[in-house]
Amino acid sequence: MTPSRLPLIVLTSLSLCLFAATQGSLAAEDQETDPLVLKKLDRFQDLKFGFFMHWGIYSQWGCIESWPLVEEDKWARPDDLKPWVERNKDFPRFFADYRALNTTFHPKRFDPEKWVQAAKGAGMKYVVFTTKHHDGFSMFDTRQTDYRTTHPSCPFHVDPRADVVKAVFDTFRREGFGIGAYFSKADWHHPDYWDLSRPHRSRNVNYDTRKEPEKWARFVKFTHAQIEELMSGYGPIDVLWLDAGQVRPPQQDIDMPGLAAMARRHQPGLLVVDRTVGGRYENYRTPEQEVPPKALPYVWETCMTMGDQWSYKPNDKYKSTRRLVHLLVDIVAKGGNFLLNVGPNADGELPPEAVLRMEEIGQWLNVNGEAIYGTRAVAPYKEGRVCLTKKGNAICLIYLAEENRDAPPAEIAVPSLRKVRSVQMLGTQLAIPWRIDPTRGLVIQVPQSIQESPPCKHAWAFQVIPEG
């Protein structure tokens, strides 16, 4: 893979089958036919593990990103911070104070090099960054609005890294990462989306676009112009990750055919993810904060927070390293990618506890990456505590550790495998005894020395070469 973009490689037969299964349920006009898109989609599935970052003016308060601006959404919880208390007391004042956060955004410790080294150490292969969230504050040097990091109203504008998106994308691209641009189709700052002279209580546009087509047309033009800036001025982009699924026909039609065509003129083969909308412009699905219970017949990616919140939250509760490794294995065994989110703090630093988790995931992948990267799903996907992946003619078995256990058991049985040529444990050169049992299938016998000193924690991978 070159540093600049995801290489285009020949589609595997499995990927073609998966894509055909998805396409078979779509109308002919909704089926993707661009060969560059299909090739990049296949390469995307090889990467498996990505880094998601929600970062913006909201990070200064440690509150949920953007959503506090929606009056009808009740987010208050017992452990909410002061901004939430103020929101519930005086919403108009809170609304104004939130929108003014651009005047105090000045992350003096923002260093994308530290971000990329943490992601690289974790074994992540692509990044998705919030170029603009629903609140409308642009983290890039857009010419369409003053509500941006590079405008004089934002104290960070004097910093050489003020065009945050450029700094992030350039830094990650140099390290060989695939580049994904998160962009919210909704913009709660734009007067042609939320007209502040009218009630704006929900997440949706607050006027009838069919009765005021000129007003909506201005917003569509604005949206296309911002995306064109990102697609034409920020180097090779691999994924346009569009959020705010409520922005769709008929009431909120932003002309996705025209938008996608424009974006791909600048970025041939671009993956467009019009998430939750379906159809031709949702090249892969993005289940949020969940792992599907079974393998899916299309390309997909679970997006999930490491902690409780997408954006930075002081004293957030992060998932354990074991839990994160098991999530990665479960997702990959079912044919998906894992896009793991960490929110940098107001100064632009990744929380130390999150960085530690990333280091520990990377240690596990250093031993077991062969069972993750470049693999595809293979039935039955999971048997008991064993997850299965396939790479070439090899089957990889990954045994998920039981709670409070740091070593593999003496025996691991895989009933579905009954014709085996060889078994090798990743992370060790020791011979691994095995046998085929008439009722239990493949039975791997883990040597005592490995039980006492395993090559890693959390889960253990075996590469099996079947007969034939």
C-alpha positions, 0 to 999 in steps of 0.5 A: 500500500502506498502512503497516498491511498488504498491500492486497487486490487483484484476482487476476490471471489468471496467479496464478489459473492458478498457484494452480489448478495447485497446488490441482488436486493437492490433495484438496478438503478441502485446497484454500484457498477463503478469498477474503481469503487468495487475494487476499493471496497474489496481493499477496505475489507482487508484493513479491518481496524480503523480509528475514529475521532470525534473532535470539535468545539464541544470537546471543551465542555466534555459534553455530547457532541452537537446533540445538546442543541436539539431541544427535544432530545433529553440527554440529561443523566445523573452524572451529567456535567455542569453544562447539562445542568445549565441546559436544563435550567436555561436552554436559550442561554445554553444554546447561545453559549454552545454556539459561541464555543468557536471563540474559545477553541484553542487546543495548544497541544494538538499534535497529529503526529502523536495521534497517528503514532498511537493509532499505528501502535494499535494496529489500526489501518485507516482513520475517519475524522470529523471534518464537521459535526451536526453543530456546523463548526468546520474543522477545515479551511472552508470558504463557505462559512466563518464558523471554522477553525481558520477564521479570526473569530477562533483563537486557534486560527493563528496556529499553523495547524489551524486547518485541522483536517489538513494536518490530520489527513496529511499526517495519517496519509504519510504513515500509510493510513486510508483516509475517511472524511466524516461529514454531517449532512445536517448543519444546525448553524446554517440559517437555511437548515435551522432558521433561528427566527422559527422554532428549531426543536428537532434535528430536522430542517425547521421549514417546509422545503417544498414550500421554500425551495429557494431556501433549501437550494441554498443549503444544498449548494452550500453542502456540495461546495463544502464537500467539494472543498474537502474532495479537491483540496485535502489530498487523496480521500478514500471514504466520504462518511456521511452522517445525519441520515434524516437528510434524505428525500423527499423532505431533505433531498441534497441531490446525492447522485450529483454530490457523489458524481462531483466527489468522485470526479475529484476522488476516483473510486471514492467510497461513499457512505450515506449511512442509514439511507441505503441504496447506491450511495451507502457502499457499506453499512455502519451498525453503530455501537453494536455488533450484529448477531451473525455474519451479514451478506454485505460489506459493513463496519461497526463504529463504536466508542472506546468509552461511553461517549463519542466525544471527550468526556472527563473520567469516561469509562473505557472498555477493557483491553480484553473486551476490545480485542474480543470485539475486534475478533467477533466483528472480523469473524463475521466479515466486518471492520471495527472502527473504534472511536476515541475523543481527544480532549480540549487541548487536542490530546488523547486520554492516557487511558485510551492510549494505553488500551490502544498500545495493548491492542497493538501488542495483541495484533503484533502476535495475531495480525495474520488472523485478522488483516486481509481475512474474510468470513467463513462459516460457521463463523463462531463455535463456542469460544472459537471464532473463525476467519479465512485467508487464502487456503488457511483457516484461522481459529481464535480462542477468546479467553474466559474471564479472569483467565490469562492462558489458553486451556489444555484442549480446544475443540472445533467441531466443524473442522474434520479434514486437517493437514497442519496446525500452527499457533501464532506467536510460537514456533513450538509444534502443536499436537492435534487430532481429529475426534469422531464427535468433537472434530479438530482437537488442539492440544496446547502444550504445557509450556504455552499454557504457562507462558502464552505468547499474548493475552486475551485470545489465542490464534491458530492457523489451520491448513485443511486437507485438499 
